[in-house]
Amino acid sequence: MELDKALNTLLVKLFRDIMHIEEEALITGEFTDITVNDMHVIEAIGTGEPKPSSVVAKALSVTMGTLTKSIDRLTRNQYVLRERSEEDKRLVLLSLTEKGLRADAHHQKFHKEMIQAAMAQFDEKETRILLESLGGLADYFSQQKRTGGMESKSSRKGLPGEDQ
């Protein structure tokens, strides 16, 4: 149980620290008019072809209403261009402006530098073990997201190996 508590504390601390460091590093200079969440919307829109807003909302696991609020701000602050599809007028396509492209590059640079600095302390074997371990955690959390989170034992029925 002590190991569980230590792991929980470490995961919560890592999440909070990364979010704090990311905000401090990203929301600077010309990018003080947006939030870290806006940076993640910019990242989801990406630098390629314009994307339908529904695709961006799905990638971020947010509702269309939540995305619309962020896109309104990003459009107003000239990071994102919103336009109707010529082929299907029902589709709203999102793309980055020059300012949006600079914000995305700023965000990508932060992540690259963060990973390089964090990984400098590990040798190749430790890096592989860390990657496999984090991959397992990512798989677990993806499964929880898909299934709606953790269920209590009492709410599950008929699982193999459990007393009924």
Long-range contacts (C-beta under 8 A, 24 or more apart in sequence): 18-114, 21-114, 22-110, 22-114, 25-110, 25-114, 26-106, 26-107, 26-110, 30-99, 30-102, 31-103, 31-106, 33-77, 34-73, 34-74, 34-77, 34-79, 34-103, 37-70, 38-70, 38-73, 38-74, 38-79, 39-103, 39-107, 41-67, 41-70, 41-71, 41-74, 41-80, 42-74, 42-79, 42-80, 42-96, 42-100, 42-103, 42-104, 42-107, 43-104, 43-107, 43-108, 45-80, 45-94, 45-95, 45-96, 45-100, 46-96, 46-104, 47-96, 47-101, 47-104, 49-95, 50-81, 50-83, 50-93, 50-94, 50-95, 51-93, 51-94, 51-95, 52-85, 52-91, 52-92, 52-93, 52-94, 53-82, 53-91, 53-92, 53-93, 53-94, 54-91, 56-94, 61-145, 74-100, 79-103
